[in-house]
Amino acid sequence: MKLLVVAFALIITHCFSEDITKISETKVPNEDAVDKAETKWRLDAIQKLWNERRKMGHTPMTKFSPPGFPNVDIFFKNETATETRTLKHRFAWALLLWAITEGKVTSKTSGVYDSTSGNTGSAEAYMCTLVGVPYYAVVADNLEEEKVKQIESFGGKILKVPVSQRNLKAKQYAAENNGFFMNQFGNAEKAEEFHESGDFYFESTNVYHEIIVQLKKDKSQAVKIPDYFVHSAGTGGTISSVGRYIARYGAPTKVILSDSQYSLFYDYVIGHKFTNQSGAGIWTPPGIAGIGYGYDIEPVLYGQTTSLTRNVIHEAMRMPDIASVAAMRILDEKGYNVGPSTSLNFLVSLYKAYQNKAKQSPIKHRLTIVTLACDPGDFYRSTYLKDEWVEKSFKKFGGVKGLECWKRLIQESIDTGSDFVTKGLLMCPGSYKSR
């Protein structure tokens, strides 16, 4: 019996323990965890990415001072001035830098796959081509042709699927082909840093840090710290990284999430809803391109389907989609070549200016609001800037007639400081009683 116990113990020891590498007189354990060729590739790739970041520099800021709000400045930080003409240029840079740094993407990766509504795909294609890794954009089968061409122009390959299947298919294709699923929605919070860099060679890459530096250097600008930062969410990475930066350093800036009409993000932030149920039945197309949440078949799951950090957002505001399109038309006529998500950001900024005026805010300095110009209107000439498309897509809200109604009220607000939201909901076509 004792022999059986000893034998069993030996078997258990053999099965469940591993010998540790020994140090001997003839050999000191000293092996490369990453081979020299791979180490060189990674260093070269990271150097290329940092060279790209230096080339990008600080995107410019443009001040818009609405006549109806004589004590308000709205700044657009123009992300369309990047190589791929979108906010996603800096985002895709951060994603790929993270993926290479942590060994998720290597010289042996067969391809990077990601689900995208267009702009992230263009920027990821650019960055992957830069370091020599194939890129595959998994897009909705009705994606604007302008965006398809943009992705392809930077070396990306297009894989079209139904919109609700994008994330699922991107993950599946990556697994089947020994590739890497970038998952911009789940991994944005890992890639978008929010730290200061002190006296190191490279300054912080956080977009809000850049804004503060620019305002500080502008001698004509009296207000150096914005009162509000307004931005929408696609992945949630950018606005969350700004919110974390502001919270970490105790800046007095309030972060406002601007959300589209049928998106779930407003309710996710304000009421912590849709964390265990899908909003697929709520989402109504066309929405505002590149932002919002609801077309997906999965709930809003932090770290998986979104990187939006609720606790660093101070306020959330939702605007009617057709109003955002009307604002896009107004900005286009004023010479601002921007897309619908920028126009939504502008509307929320304008309404925040109205709220402060109506409340007779005690702020004595010029109310300073900073938002982002996310992508150019050029990408939407066949959709949001085309009357026929608006007539069909927003028929429920009066089509072009509804668009003109909102345009008139928004322009009146810019000129006189009036409340365009309450008037629009009452006077313009369509029912806004429920989503």
N, C-alpha and C positions, 0 to 999 in steps of 0.2 A: 504493500500500500504506500509506504514511504517513497519507494522507487517511482511509483506512478505520479505522486505529488511533485517530486523533484523534476521528473520528465515534463509534466504539464507546465511547471514553473519555467522551465527552460524554453518550452515552446512559446509561452506567453511573452517571455522576455525577448525572444528572437523576433516575434511578430510585431510587438508594440514599442520596441526601443531601437534606436539607430545609433551606430557608433559615431562618436564625434571624431573629426579629423585630428590626428595626433601631431604634436610637435616632436620632431626627432632630431638626433644629432646631424642627420644627413639632409633633412628637408624641413624648411620653415614654410608652412602653408601661406601662399601668396599668389592668388589667382585673380585675373580680371573678371569682374562681374559682367561688364559690357566689353565686347571685343574692341580692338583698336579702330577697326574700320567703322564700326557703328558709332563709337565715340566721336570720331572725326566728322561723320555725317551729321550727327546731332549738333555739334559745335558750329559747323558750317551753316546748317539750317537756321539755328537760332541767331547767328550773326546776320544772315540775310533778312530775317524778320526785324531785328533791331535797326538795320540800315533802312528798312521800309518805314519804320516808326519815325526815325529821324527825318526822313524825306517828307513825311506827312506833316510834321511840325504842328503848330497850333492852328486849327481851322478858324476862319475869321468870325467876328461877331458883328451883327448889324442891328442898329437901334431903330425901333419903330415907336414913335410917340403919338398916340391917337389924339387928335384935336379935342375930342369930347372929354378927355381925361388929362387936363393940363399938368397934372402932377404925377404922371405915370410914364415910365419907360418900359417897353417890352423888348428884350434882346433876343434875337434869333442867333444861336450858334450854328453856323452854316456847315453842316456835315456833308453837304453836296460838293464841297470843295476838295474832297478826297479823290483818289485815283479811280475808285469804282462808283463815286458820286453818291454814296449813302453813309448814314450813320453806322451801318454794318461793317464798314471797312475797318474801323478800330475794334469792333466786336469780333470779327472773324480773325483778326490778328491775335487778339487775346486768347481766343479759343484754340487756335493752332499752336500758339506758343505754349499754352498749358498742356496740350495733348503730346507735344514733342518732349517737353520738359519731364513729364511723368512716364514717358515711354509708351504711351498709348498709340502714338504714330511713330513708326521707325522707317528705316530705309527699305525694310522688307514688307511694309504694309501694301497690300494690293490696290487699295483705294480708300478714300474717305467718303462716306455716305452721310447725307443729312437731308432731313425734311425741311423744306423751305417754301415761302410764298414768293421768293424771287430775289430780294435784296441780299439776304444772308448768303444765298446760293452764289450770287455774283462775286461777293467778297471772299467767300470760302474758296471758290474756284481760282480767284486771283492769288490768294495766299498759298494754296496747295501747288499751283503751277510754279510759283516762286521757289518753292523748296523741292520741286520735282516729284510730287506725289499725285497720282490720278485722283480726280474728284468727280463724284456722281451726285447730282441734285435730284432728289425725289420730290416732284412738284404735282400740284393739282392738274388734272387733265384740261382745265379751262384757264390756265395761267395766261396772263397777257403776253402776246407775242413779243412785245418790246422787252419783257423781262427774260423770256426764253433766249432771245438773241444776245442779251446782255451777259447771261451766264455762259453761253457758248463762246462769246467773244473773249472770255478770260480763260478758256481751256476746259470748261466744265462739260460733262455729258449729262443729258436730260433723260430722266425716267419718269413718265407720266402715270399717275394713279388717281383714283377718286380722292377728293380732298380729305375725307375722314380717315383714309387709309395711309396717309403720308408717313406718319411716325412708325406705324407698324411695319410697313414695307421697307422703309429705310433701314430699320433694325434687322429685318429678315435678309435683305440683300447683302448687308455687311457680313452677317454671320455665314451666309452661303459662299461668299467669295474671299474669305480671309481678310476682310477689310475692317475698318473701324467706323462705328456709328457715332458721329460727333454729338448728336442729341443736343442741339443748341438750347432747347427748352429746359432740359434737366441739368446741363453742365455750365450754363452761363454763370451761376453763382460761384463756381469754382474758378472760372477763367477771369471774370471781371474783378480786378483787384480794387481795394479802396484804401490802401495804405499810403502814407507819406513816404518819401525816400530819403529824407534828411539831406545829408551832404554827399550822398553817393553820386556816381557819375551820371546816372539816369534819373530824371525827375519822375514823380508819380505819373502813371498813365491814366489815372482816373479823370474823366471828362470834367467833373466839377472842380478838381484841382486846377485844371487848365483854365476854366472860367475865372476862378479867383485870381490866378496869375495875370490874366488879361485885363481884368478890371483894375487890379492894383497898378499895372503899368500905364493905364490910360489916364493921363494927367487931366483930361477934360471931364472925367467921370468922378463925381463927388461921392457917390455910394459905391463902396468897394465890396460889400457882402450883400447878395440879393436877398430880398424879402421872401421870394418864392422861387422854387424850381418846379416847372411844369413839364411833365412828359407822359406819354402813353406807354403801354407795355405790350410787347410781342412775346419775347421770352421772359421779360421782367428783369433781365440782367442789368441793363443800363440804369434804370431808375432805382433799383435796389442797391447797386454799387454807389450811386450818388447818396442815397439815404444813409447807407452805412458810413460813408465818409463824413457826412454832416453830423451824424450822431457821435461818431468816434472823437471828433475834434470839437464838439460842442458849438458848432456854428448856429446862429439864430435863424437860418433859412428854414422855411417850411416846404416840405415836398408834397406836391399835389399830383395824384394819378389822374390823367385824363383818359376816359374810357369811352368806347363806342356804344351805340344804342343797345345792341343785343349781346354784348360781351358779358361774361360771368365775373370778370376781374373786380368790378365795382362791388358786387355782393361778396366776393371772396375776401376783399380787403376790409370792408365795413362790417360784415356780419359773419365772416368765416364760413360761408356757405359753399356748396358744391365740392366739398372735399371728399365726399363718398358717393356722389351721384353725377352722372353725365348731364351736360347741358345741351346735348345735341338737338333736343326738341325745341329749344328756345332760340338758338341761333337762326337768324334770318339773313340770307344773302341780299346784297353783295357785301355788306359790312364795310369797314375801312381797311384797305389793303395793308397787310403786314402786322396788324395789331389786334388786340382783343383775344378772347378765348370763348369757345363754344362749339366750333365746327368739329372739334375732335370727339372721338367716341369715349374718351377716358375722363374721369373727374380731374379737378385741379389738384394735382399731387406735387407738393414741393419737393424739388430734387429729382423729379421724374418727368412730369409734363410741364412744369413751370419752375422758374427761378425767382419769382416775385416774392420778396420778403415783406410780409404784411406789416411787421412791427416798426419798420423804418419809414412808413408812409404816414403823413400827417392828415391828409384829406384826399378824397376821391370825388370826381365830378364826371357825370355822364352827359353827353350831348347827342341830339338826334343826328343820325348819319347824313341826312340830306342837308342839314345845316352846315356840317363839315364840308360837304361838296360845294355849297354856296360860298363859304369862306375861302375855299380853294380858288374859286372863280374870281373873287374880289382880289385876293393876293396876286393872282396871275395878271389881272388888269393893272395892278400897281407895280408890276415888274418883278414880283417875287416868284421865281420858278420853283415851286414846291408842290409836294404831293399831298394826299388827303390826311395822312397822320399828322403832318406839320400843321395843317389847317385846323385839325381838332385841337392840337396844342395851343394854337393861336386863339381859338374860341374860348377855351377854358381860361387862358390868360386875360382875355378881354372881359370875361364875366367876373373874374376875380377882381379886376380893376373896378368894375361896376359895384360889386359887393362892398369893397372898401369905401367907395364914394358914398353909397347909400347908408352905410353904417357910421359915416363921418368918423373914419378911422383916426385914432390919435397920432398916427405916424406923421412926423413933421418933415422928414426928408422926402425926396422923390421916391414914390413906391417903385421898386425895381423888381421886375419879373424876368427870369431867364428861361427860355425854352429851346428846343432843338429843331433845326430844319433837317428833317430826316432823309428825304430823297427828293429828286426833281420832278416837277410836273410833266416833264418830257416822257416819263415812263407811263403816263396815263392819258395820252392824247386820244387813244381809241376807246377809253372808258369814261372816267370821271369828268374829263373835259370835252366830251362829245355829247351833244344834246340828245341824239337818238338813243344812245346807251342809257342816259339818265331817265329819259321818258319811259323806257322799258323796265329798268331796274328799280326805279322808285315810283312806279305807277300808284302804289298804295298811298303815297304821300304827295300826289299831285304831279309827279314827273317834273317837267320843265317849269310848269306853272308854280309848283311848290318851291322849286329851286329859286325862282325869281322873288317869291314872297320872302324867303329867308334872306336872300341877298339884300333886299331893300332894308330890312330891319337891322341886319348886321352893319350895313354901311351907315345907317342912321345912328347906331350905337357908337361907331367910330367917330362920327362927326359931332354928336351931341351928348354922349355919355349916357344914353338911355338903356333900358333893360330889354335886350333883344330876345332873351330866352322866354320870359313870361308872355310877351306879345306874340312870339312865333308859335308857341304851343296853342294859343287861343285863336290866332288869326290865319295861320297857314294850313293847307289841306292835310288830312290824315288824322288818325286817332292816336293819341299818346297816353290814353288812360292806362294801358297795360302793355307789357312787352309781349 
